[in-house]
Amino acid sequence: MKHYDCIIIGTGPAGQKAAIQAAKLGKTVAIIEKSKVVGGAQVNTGTNPSKALREAALHLTGNSRRGWTGRSYRVKKDITIADLVSVSDQVIRHEWEVIRDQFDRNGVDLIWGTAHFEGPNLIQVQRDGENEMLTADKFLVAVGTRPALPKTVPFNKTDVLSSDSLLALGKLPKTMIVVGGGVIGVEYACIMATLDVRVTLIEGRDQVLGFLDDEIAGAFQYLMRQDGITLRLGEKVTAINAMTPEGGDGSRSVNGSLVEAVLESGKRIRAETLLYAVGRQGVCGKLALENVGITYDDRERLQVNEHYQCLNMEDPENPRVIEHVYAAGDVIGFPALASTSFEQGRRAICHAFGVEVESWNQELFPFGIYAVPEISMVGMTEKQLTEKGIPYEAGIANYREIARGQLLGDDSGMLKLLIHQETHEILGVHAMGTGATELIHIGQTCMALGGKAEFFINNVFNFPTLAEAYKIAAYNGLNKLAHV
C-alpha cells in the first residue's frame, strides 16, 4: 500500500494546480482521474471546447468581419459539425499533452480509476476489475460537476441534448430550442445563431444572465434578437416531448422527428433539437464521504471554510471542520469558474502544508461570458450600488467612437465604468464586444490598487487600441460629475 503526502481526486483546473503546487513544495503527490482523459469539464466538455467552437464558428461564418464587409460575407458556404469539431479536437488534444507533461515534469503520479474513501486517510481506487489502496496525510476533492439531467427530460444525445453531448451532433440542425438563459445556454444559443440555426431561448426569469448590469443585459438581449434568436423570457418549461411531425412544414429533423417544449403559459414550441442547460449537479455521492465524516447538499456539493477545508453540516449552526480533507472548484459551488478553481486549488494546498499566501479580494473576480458578442464584468452593478446606497456616476465609451472599434468592424461594443461620485474610485467595470474578456483586466487591476477615474485620464494608451475606451469612459463619467 503506497502512502503519499497528498492525494487529489480529479484532474480539472482545481486538481491540476493543486497537484503542481504540492509537488513544488516537495511533497509526494498522486492525482486520481476516473475518466479516460485528463482535464475534467474545462478541457473535455465545457470551457475549452465551447470556446473553440465559438472561434471556429466566428471564423468560418465571417461573423467577425461583417461590420465592414456586410452580413452576406462568409468564409465557408456549407459549414459542417466536422469543421467545428476538428478545431475543438485540436485544442483538447493539445491540453491533454500539456497537463500530462506538467504532471510528469513535477513528479506527480497520475492514477487512473474511480476513487472512494474507505476511511479518514484511506482511498480505494477501482479500475478494470482490480482495486488499489492508497493512504495520504492530506486530500483534495476536486471532482467538479456534471450537467443536471432531470429524469423528466428525455435525453437521447441526438435530439434532446445536454451541454456535454452537444458536440456529438452528427449534423447542424436548422432549428434549436435552448432551455436556460444562464452562461452555458446563452453561449451555445449565440454560437448556433451565428451558424444560421434558428434558435429559441427559454428562460424563467425576465432577463438572461441575471447577474449582469441591467444596461449591458438589455443591450445584449437586443443584439441577440438582431441575430435572429427568439427570446421567451419569464416562461417556464413544464414538459419536453419527442414527437413525429404531423405536417410537412420543412422542419423535419435528420432523424424524422421534432422536439416539443410545452410552456407553463400553454405555448408549444417545436424544433429539430433541444439543448437543456439548466444548472449543474455535483458528483460526490460515489465518494463515500461519510467514511470521513463529510456531508454534502442535495445537489451533491460540498461546504468548505475560508481555507477550503471540508465541513460536516449535520449541525449547520456549529459545522465541524474535517481538517485534512479540502475541496476546490465547481464542487464547492459559486463562482464555479475555471479561473477561480485554479486559484482555489493552489490556496487549499498552501494552507494544507502551512504555506502563507496573501489574501485575495474575492469581490474582484472577473466574469467572462463567451457569447456573441463577448461580455465581461468585475465589481458591482448599478443595481447593487443603488441597493447599498453608494453614490456613483456611469461613464460610457462606445466602440463606434474609437478607431480600433472601426478597424475591427465592431460598432455595437461598449465599456462602462461605475465611478464613486465623491472619491472617483472605480466601483465596477462592464464590457461588451470584441475583446471584452481581455479588456476587463485593466479595470480589475485599477480597482485592486484603489485606482480612480483620473488614472485613465492622466495616462497614455497605445493608439489605436480598445483600451482607449477606458479614457473615453472616464472622461464621460467625470464630465457628468462636473456638469460639463
Backbone torsions as a table, in degrees:
resi	resn	phi	psi	omega
1	MET	NA	122.7	-175.7
2	LYS	-88.8	141.9	179.4
3	HIS	-113.3	139.2	177.9
4	TYR	-124.6	156.8	170.2
5	ASP	-68.0	-34.9	-174.7
6	CYS	-148.5	133.7	172.6
7	ILE	-120.0	132.8	-179.6
8	ILE	-117.8	135.8	179.5
9	ILE	-108.5	110.4	179.5
10	GLY	112.4	131.3	-177.8
11	THR	-107.0	21.5	174.2
12	GLY	-72.7	-168.1	-174.6
13	PRO	-53.9	-47.4	-178.1
14	ALA	-64.4	-44.5	-179.2
15	GLY	-65.6	-42.0	179.7
16	GLN	-56.5	-55.2	-174.5
17	LYS	-69.4	-32.6	177.3
18	ALA	-64.5	-44.4	-179.0
19	ALA	-63.2	-45.1	-179.6
20	ILE	-65.3	-41.3	179.2
21	GLN	-62.4	-44.2	179.5
22	ALA	-62.0	-41.2	179.0
23	ALA	-64.3	-40.3	179.4
24	LYS	-63.7	-25.2	178.2
25	LEU	-85.4	5.7	177.8
26	GLY	80.8	18.6	-178.6
27	LYS	-92.2	153.4	171.9
28	THR	-82.0	130.1	-169.4
29	VAL	-133.8	136.7	168.9
30	ALA	-124.5	141.9	175.5
31	ILE	-126.1	131.6	-171.8
32	ILE	-109.3	134.6	-179.3
33	GLU	-132.2	124.1	-178.1
34	LYS	-83.3	-25.1	179.0
35	SER	-78.0	175.2	179.7
36	LYS	-86.5	-4.2	-179.3
37	VAL	-136.8	157.2	179.1
38	VAL	-88.2	165.6	170.5
39	GLY	111.0	-17.2	179.2
40	GLY	62.1	-160.9	-178.1
41	ALA	-64.1	-31.4	-178.6
42	GLN	-55.8	-45.1	-175.6
43	VAL	-89.3	-38.0	-164.9
44	ASN	-100.8	-34.3	-174.9
45	THR	-132.8	-13.3	-172.1
46	GLY	-119.2	-99.4	-169.1
47	THR	-52.9	-63.5	-174.0
48	ASN	-67.5	-46.0	179.9
49	PRO	-61.2	-40.9	-178.6
50	SER	-67.8	-35.8	178.8
51	LYS	-71.9	-36.5	175.9
52	ALA	-64.5	-40.3	177.0
53	LEU	-61.5	-42.3	179.5
54	ARG	-61.9	-48.1	-178.4
55	GLU	-63.9	-39.2	178.0
56	ALA	-64.3	-42.4	-179.8
57	ALA	-64.0	-43.8	-179.6
58	LEU	-63.7	-39.8	-179.1
59	HIS	-70.8	-50.4	-173.5
60	LEU	-67.9	-30.8	178.8
61	THR	-86.1	-13.7	-176.6
62	GLY	73.9	16.1	-175.1
63	ASN	-57.7	-39.4	-175.1
64	SER	-70.9	-8.2	-179.8
65	ARG	-113.4	2.5	-173.9
66	ARG	-71.3	-17.1	178.4
67	GLY	-61.1	-29.2	178.6
68	TRP	-127.2	4.5	174.5
69	THR	-112.4	-12.7	-177.9
70	GLY	96.9	155.1	-175.0
71	ARG	-69.0	-17.5	-178.8
72	SER	-80.4	-12.2	-177.6
73	TYR	-65.5	138.8	-178.8
74	ARG	-154.3	132.6	178.6
75	VAL	-73.7	-42.3	-177.9
76	LYS	-132.7	129.6	-174.9
77	LYS	-70.7	-55.4	-176.6
78	ASP	-107.2	105.1	-177.7
79	ILE	-98.2	130.7	-179.0
80	THR	-110.3	164.7	174.2
81	ILE	-59.3	-37.1	180.0
82	ALA	-59.6	-38.6	177.5
83	ASP	-59.1	-42.5	-175.4
84	LEU	-75.8	-44.3	-176.0
85	VAL	-67.8	-31.3	-179.4
86	SER	-60.4	-38.9	177.9
87	VAL	-66.6	-45.4	179.5
88	SER	-60.7	-42.2	-178.9
89	ASP	-62.4	-38.7	178.6
90	GLN	-62.0	-44.0	179.9
91	VAL	-64.2	-44.7	-178.1
92	ILE	-62.1	-47.2	-178.6
93	ARG	-62.0	-39.2	178.5
94	HIS	-62.9	-42.7	-179.7
95	GLU	-64.8	-38.6	175.9
96	TRP	-55.8	-47.0	-177.6
97	GLU	-64.0	-41.5	-179.3
98	VAL	-63.1	-46.8	-177.1
99	ILE	-65.8	-46.4	179.4
100	ARG	-60.8	-40.6	179.7
101	ASP	-63.9	-40.4	178.4
102	GLN	-62.9	-43.1	178.1
103	PHE	-62.0	-45.5	-178.0
104	ASP	-63.2	-46.0	-176.7
105	ARG	-66.2	-26.1	-178.0
106	ASN	-102.3	7.2	175.8
107	GLY	70.6	28.6	177.9
108	VAL	-87.1	126.0	177.6
109	ASP	-78.9	117.9	176.5
110	LEU	-93.6	118.6	-176.6
111	ILE	-116.3	122.9	-179.5
112	TRP	-88.2	138.9	176.9
113	GLY	144.2	176.3	179.5
114	THR	-101.1	125.4	-174.0
115	ALA	-104.7	147.8	167.5
116	HIS	-151.1	157.4	-178.1
117	PHE	-81.7	130.5	172.2
118	GLU	-97.3	-21.5	179.7
119	GLY	-166.6	-179.5	-175.5
120	PRO	-55.8	-34.2	-179.0
121	ASN	-124.9	19.2	-173.6
122	LEU	-124.6	126.5	179.0
123	ILE	-116.3	138.0	169.9
124	GLN	-110.1	132.6	178.2
125	VAL	-113.9	125.1	-179.0
126	GLN	-110.4	134.1	176.9
127	ARG	-161.5	137.9	173.2
128	ASP	46.7	44.2	175.9
129	GLY	77.3	6.3	178.8
130	GLU	-125.6	157.6	-179.8
131	ASN	-119.9	146.4	175.6
132	GLU	-132.5	133.6	-179.7
133	MET	-104.7	133.1	-179.6
134	LEU	-132.4	147.8	174.6
135	THR	-123.2	157.4	178.9
136	ALA	-157.1	161.5	175.6
137	ASP	-83.7	-37.4	-177.8
138	LYS	-129.7	150.0	179.4
139	PHE	-133.8	147.5	171.1
140	LEU	-128.0	124.2	176.5
141	VAL	-95.3	116.0	-177.7
142	ALA	-136.8	53.5	-171.9
143	VAL	-85.7	-5.9	176.1
144	GLY	69.9	-155.3	-178.8
145	THR	-140.1	174.2	174.3
146	ARG	-132.3	163.0	176.4
147	PRO	-60.0	141.1	174.5
148	ALA	-66.3	130.1	-177.0
149	LEU	-125.7	77.5	-179.8
150	PRO	-58.7	143.4	-179.1
151	LYS	-66.9	-18.9	179.7
152	THR	-78.1	-9.6	179.7
153	VAL	-101.3	123.8	-175.0
154	PRO	-81.8	67.4	179.2
155	PHE	-60.3	136.9	179.6
156	ASN	-143.9	3.0	177.3
157	LYS	65.5	8.6	175.5
158	THR	-124.5	-45.2	179.8
159	ASP	-113.7	-40.0	-178.7
160	VAL	-111.5	113.8	-165.8
161	LEU	-122.5	153.3	164.4
162	SER	-100.6	172.7	179.6
163	SER	-64.8	-24.9	178.9
164	ASP	-72.1	-27.2	-174.9
165	SER	-104.1	-0.5	-175.9
166	LEU	-61.2	-40.8	-177.1
167	LEU	-72.9	-6.4	177.7
168	ALA	-87.4	1.3	177.3
169	LEU	-57.6	136.5	179.4
170	GLY	-80.4	-23.2	-175.4
171	LYS	-152.2	146.0	176.1
172	LEU	-65.3	128.0	176.6
173	PRO	-77.0	163.0	173.5
174	LYS	-84.2	-30.3	-177.6
175	THR	-136.1	149.9	179.9
176	MET	-149.1	139.6	169.5
177	ILE	-102.0	131.7	172.9
178	VAL	-113.8	121.0	178.1
179	VAL	-100.6	113.3	-179.2
180	GLY	120.2	119.8	-178.8
181	GLY	-104.8	29.3	173.1
182	GLY	-84.0	-166.2	-174.8
183	VAL	-60.4	-49.1	-175.8
184	ILE	-64.2	-47.8	-179.1
185	GLY	-60.8	-44.7	-178.3
186	VAL	-66.8	-43.3	-179.2
187	GLU	-60.5	-48.2	-178.4
188	TYR	-69.7	-34.4	176.7
189	ALA	-60.2	-44.4	-179.2
190	CYS	-68.0	-40.5	179.2
191	ILE	-62.0	-46.4	-178.6
192	MET	-66.0	-38.4	177.3
193	ALA	-63.6	-36.5	176.3
194	THR	-60.0	-32.8	179.6
195	LEU	-86.8	14.4	177.6
196	ASP	69.3	22.0	170.3
197	VAL	-82.0	133.3	178.0
198	ARG	-79.9	112.5	-171.6
199	VAL	-109.4	136.1	168.5
200	THR	-116.8	120.5	-180.0
201	LEU	-105.3	128.7	-178.2
202	ILE	-112.8	125.9	-178.5
203	GLU	-137.6	131.5	-177.4
204	GLY	-69.6	-24.3	177.5
205	ARG	-88.0	172.2	-177.4
206	ASP	-85.2	4.1	-177.7
207	GLN	-152.7	140.2	171.5
208	VAL	-75.4	154.5	177.1
209	LEU	49.0	63.2	-171.0
210	GLY	-59.9	-14.6	-179.4
211	PHE	-84.7	-7.7	-177.3
212	LEU	-73.5	159.2	168.1
213	ASP	-59.5	137.2	-172.8
214	ASP	-58.9	-39.8	-178.2
215	GLU	-65.2	-43.2	178.4
216	ILE	-64.7	-44.3	-179.5
217	ALA	-61.4	-42.2	179.3
218	GLY	-63.7	-43.8	178.5
219	ALA	-64.7	-39.3	-179.2
220	PHE	-66.3	-41.8	179.0
221	GLN	-64.0	-36.0	175.6
222	TYR	-60.6	-44.8	-179.3
223	LEU	-67.3	-34.7	176.4
224	MET	-61.1	-44.6	179.4
225	ARG	-65.5	-37.8	177.8
226	GLN	-61.9	-29.4	179.2
227	ASP	-86.8	8.4	173.6
228	GLY	93.2	6.0	179.0
229	ILE	-82.8	127.7	175.0
230	THR	-88.9	123.8	-179.7
231	LEU	-102.2	123.2	173.7
232	ARG	-109.7	87.8	-176.1
233	LEU	-94.7	151.6	-177.4
234	GLY	69.2	22.7	-178.8
235	GLU	-118.7	139.1	177.9
236	LYS	-115.6	140.1	178.7
237	VAL	-86.2	126.6	179.1
238	THR	-101.4	-22.4	179.7
239	ALA	-157.9	148.8	174.3
240	ILE	-127.3	123.1	-174.8
241	ASN	-126.1	137.9	168.7
242	ALA	-86.5	137.5	-174.6
243	MET	-150.9	160.1	174.4
244	THR	-97.7	127.9	-178.0
245	PRO	-64.0	136.6	-178.2
246	GLU	-80.9	-34.5	-177.4
247	GLY	-115.3	156.7	179.0
248	GLY	-86.0	76.2	-176.8
249	ASP	-92.6	10.2	177.2
250	GLY	83.4	-1.1	-177.5
251	SER	-102.2	13.5	179.8
252	ARG	-62.8	135.6	-178.8
253	SER	-82.6	173.6	179.0
254	VAL	-64.6	-22.1	178.3
255	ASN	-94.0	5.5	178.9
256	GLY	73.4	21.4	-178.6
257	SER	-140.2	165.6	175.5
258	LEU	-124.6	162.9	173.4
259	VAL	-113.0	136.8	-179.5
260	GLU	-118.1	130.3	172.6
261	ALA	-106.5	121.8	178.7
262	VAL	-97.2	124.9	-177.0
263	LEU	-97.1	156.7	-179.9
264	GLU	-59.4	-29.1	-179.6
265	SER	-77.5	-5.5	-179.3
266	GLY	101.1	-10.6	178.3
267	LYS	-66.8	148.7	174.2
268	ARG	-124.3	121.3	-177.4
269	ILE	-116.5	132.1	-176.9
270	ARG	-122.4	147.2	177.6
271	ALA	-158.5	168.6	178.1
272	GLU	-66.6	-38.2	-177.5
273	THR	-135.8	159.5	177.0
274	LEU	-136.3	128.9	174.6
275	LEU	-104.4	119.6	178.6
276	TYR	-98.3	112.9	-174.4
277	ALA	-132.7	60.1	-179.7
278	VAL	-116.1	95.7	173.3
279	GLY	78.2	167.0	176.9
280	ARG	-130.1	159.6	-172.2
281	GLN	-124.7	136.3	175.5
282	GLY	-70.0	169.9	-177.2
283	VAL	-131.9	38.3	-175.8
284	CYS	-83.9	-13.0	-172.2
285	GLY	-59.4	-26.0	-176.0
286	LYS	-98.6	7.4	-177.5
287	LEU	-88.8	-5.8	-177.8
288	ALA	53.8	45.9	-177.4
289	LEU	-66.1	-18.3	177.0
290	GLU	-62.3	-23.2	178.3
291	ASN	-74.8	-7.6	176.3
292	VAL	-113.8	-8.2	-178.5
293	GLY	86.9	20.8	-179.1
294	ILE	-101.5	138.0	176.9
295	THR	-108.7	161.2	175.0
296	TYR	-138.7	161.4	-174.7
297	ASP	-84.2	-173.1	-174.7
298	ASP	-70.5	-11.2	174.0
299	ARG	-106.7	18.6	176.6
300	GLU	58.0	40.6	174.9
301	ARG	-109.2	151.8	-176.6
302	LEU	-98.2	148.1	172.4
303	GLN	-99.1	137.2	179.5
304	VAL	-132.3	162.4	174.2
305	ASN	-90.7	-169.4	-175.3
306	GLU	-67.8	-15.0	178.4
307	HIS	-100.4	4.6	-179.7
308	TYR	73.0	22.0	171.7
309	GLN	-80.8	138.8	-176.7
310	CYS	-69.8	151.9	-177.6
311	LEU	-120.0	148.4	167.4
312	ASN	-97.8	116.4	-172.2
313	MET	-102.8	24.3	178.2
314	GLU	-60.4	-34.9	172.5
315	ASP	-115.0	91.6	-173.7
316	PRO	-56.8	-28.6	-178.9
317	GLU	-79.1	-17.4	-179.7
318	ASN	-141.8	67.1	-176.6
319	PRO	-64.0	145.5	-179.0
320	ARG	-98.0	130.5	-178.5
321	VAL	-86.1	127.8	172.7
322	ILE	-94.0	95.5	-162.4
323	GLU	-65.6	-30.0	-173.4
324	HIS	-97.2	-0.3	-179.7
325	VAL	-118.2	122.7	-178.5
326	TYR	-112.3	163.8	175.3
327	ALA	-144.5	146.9	-179.3
328	ALA	-155.3	160.0	178.6
329	GLY	92.6	-160.1	-175.3
330	ASP	-59.4	-25.7	-176.2
331	VAL	-65.1	-17.6	178.0
332	ILE	-101.6	7.7	174.6
333	GLY	86.0	-152.1	-173.8
334	PHE	-47.4	139.4	3.5
335	PRO	-88.2	-5.0	175.2
336	ALA	52.8	50.7	176.8
337	LEU	-115.8	146.1	176.2
338	ALA	-58.7	-39.9	-177.6
339	SER	-61.6	-45.0	179.9
340	THR	-74.1	-32.0	179.8
341	SER	-62.6	-42.3	176.6
342	PHE	-51.9	-50.6	-174.6
343	GLU	-72.5	-36.1	177.3
344	GLN	-60.9	-43.8	179.8
345	GLY	-62.3	-43.1	179.4
346	ARG	-63.7	-45.2	-178.1
347	ARG	-67.3	-36.4	178.4
348	ALA	-60.8	-45.1	-179.2
349	ILE	-67.4	-40.0	177.6
350	CYS	-58.9	-43.8	178.6
351	HIS	-66.4	-40.0	-177.9
352	ALA	-58.3	-34.2	-176.6
353	PHE	-111.7	22.5	169.9
354	GLY	71.7	28.3	179.1
355	VAL	-99.5	124.3	-180.0
356	GLU	-74.9	135.9	174.1
357	VAL	-129.2	151.0	179.1
358	GLU	-65.5	147.6	176.2
359	SER	-68.5	154.8	179.3
360	TRP	-125.9	147.0	-177.9
361	ASN	-83.5	99.9	-175.7
362	GLN	-73.0	-6.7	175.1
363	GLU	-82.8	-6.5	-178.7
364	LEU	-111.3	25.8	170.5
365	PHE	-65.8	129.9	173.4
366	PRO	-82.7	142.4	174.9
367	PHE	-107.5	135.8	177.4
368	GLY	-126.9	127.3	177.2
369	ILE	-115.4	116.9	-175.2
370	TYR	-92.9	57.9	174.6
371	ALA	-87.4	-166.9	173.9
372	VAL	-124.0	101.2	6.5
373	PRO	-83.6	171.6	174.9
374	GLU	-65.4	150.9	174.1
375	ILE	-134.1	142.2	175.6
376	SER	-150.2	153.5	-178.9
377	MET	-153.9	155.1	172.3
378	VAL	-148.8	141.8	-179.3
379	GLY	87.2	-158.1	-172.7
380	MET	-92.9	158.9	175.0
381	THR	-94.3	169.4	176.2
382	GLU	-59.3	-40.8	-179.0
383	LYS	-62.9	-43.7	-180.0
384	GLN	-65.0	-41.4	179.2
385	LEU	-64.2	-39.9	178.7
386	THR	-64.3	-43.4	180.0
387	GLU	-64.3	-32.1	179.9
388	LYS	-85.7	-5.2	-180.0
389	GLY	70.6	31.8	179.9
390	ILE	-96.9	120.7	-178.7
391	PRO	-72.5	131.1	-176.3
392	TYR	-146.8	165.6	170.1
393	GLU	-133.1	150.1	-179.6
394	ALA	-104.7	132.0	172.7
395	GLY	-113.5	131.3	-172.9
396	ILE	-125.2	138.7	171.3
397	ALA	-125.2	128.4	176.4
398	ASN	-97.2	140.1	-179.2
399	TYR	-57.2	-30.4	-178.0
400	ARG	-66.8	-13.6	178.9
401	GLU	-84.6	-17.1	-173.4
402	ILE	-112.9	148.9	-174.3
403	ALA	-60.9	-39.2	-178.1
404	ARG	-63.7	-36.1	176.7
405	GLY	-61.4	-40.7	178.0
406	GLN	-67.1	-40.4	180.0
407	LEU	-64.5	-32.6	-180.0
408	LEU	-84.2	-10.5	-176.9
409	GLY	72.9	25.1	180.0
410	ASP	-109.7	102.9	-179.4
411	ASP	-106.3	8.8	-179.3
412	SER	-115.8	-6.6	-179.3
413	GLY	-70.3	159.9	179.7
414	MET	-156.6	154.8	174.2
415	LEU	-128.1	135.1	-175.6
416	LYS	-128.4	125.6	175.0
417	LEU	-107.0	134.4	172.4
418	LEU	-104.1	116.5	-168.7
419	ILE	-114.5	130.7	177.2
420	HIS	-63.1	130.1	-174.8
421	GLN	-62.0	-32.2	-174.1
422	GLU	-98.1	-47.5	-175.2
423	THR	-91.9	-16.7	-176.6
424	HIS	66.6	14.8	173.6
425	GLU	-66.1	151.5	176.9
426	ILE	-83.6	122.3	-176.0
427	LEU	-102.6	-21.2	180.0
428	GLY	-167.1	148.5	176.0
429	VAL	-131.5	131.8	-177.1
430	HIS	-133.8	127.5	-176.1
431	ALA	-133.0	145.4	175.3
432	MET	-142.8	129.2	179.3
433	GLY	133.7	-173.4	-179.7
434	THR	-54.7	130.3	175.6
435	GLY	71.3	14.1	-176.2
436	ALA	-59.5	-39.2	-176.7
437	THR	-71.7	-19.9	172.8
438	GLU	-87.0	-42.7	-175.4
439	LEU	-61.0	-30.5	-173.5
440	ILE	-63.1	-25.6	-174.1
441	HIS	-70.0	-23.3	174.8
442	ILE	-63.7	-48.1	178.4
443	GLY	-64.8	-39.3	178.4
444	GLN	-59.2	-44.3	-179.4
445	THR	-65.3	-43.5	178.7
446	CYS	-60.2	-43.8	-179.6
447	MET	-65.9	-41.8	-178.7
448	ALA	-62.0	-29.5	-179.1
449	LEU	-96.7	9.8	178.2
450	GLY	71.6	26.6	-176.7
451	GLY	-68.9	159.1	-179.8
452	LYS	-117.5	168.1	-178.2
453	ALA	-59.2	-29.8	-179.3
454	GLU	-62.4	-24.3	177.6
455	PHE	-57.0	-42.8	-177.9
456	PHE	-73.3	-29.2	177.8
457	ILE	-69.3	-41.6	-168.5
458	ASN	-94.8	7.1	178.4
459	ASN	-123.4	155.9	-175.0
460	VAL	-98.1	136.3	176.0
461	PHE	-111.2	147.7	173.2
462	ASN	-54.1	146.2	179.3
463	PHE	-128.2	133.9	-3.4
464	PRO	-90.8	133.3	176.3
465	THR	-141.6	161.6	173.2
466	LEU	-69.1	-26.2	-179.3
467	ALA	-60.1	-23.8	177.5
468	GLU	-58.1	-22.6	178.9
469	ALA	-59.7	-30.5	178.4
470	TYR	-62.9	-40.8	179.8
471	LYS	-65.8	-43.5	-179.7
472	ILE	-64.5	-43.6	-180.0
473	ALA	-65.4	-37.7	178.6
474	ALA	-65.3	-44.8	175.3
475	TYR	-57.8	-45.1	-178.2
476	ASN	-59.6	-46.3	-179.1
477	GLY	-68.8	-44.9	-179.4
478	LEU	-68.3	-33.4	176.2
479	ASN	-64.4	-38.3	176.5
480	LYS	-62.9	-41.1	-180.0
481	LEU	-67.4	-30.3	179.2
482	ALA	-88.9	-1.4	179.9
483	HIS	58.4	42.8	177.0
484	VAL	-123.0	NA	NA
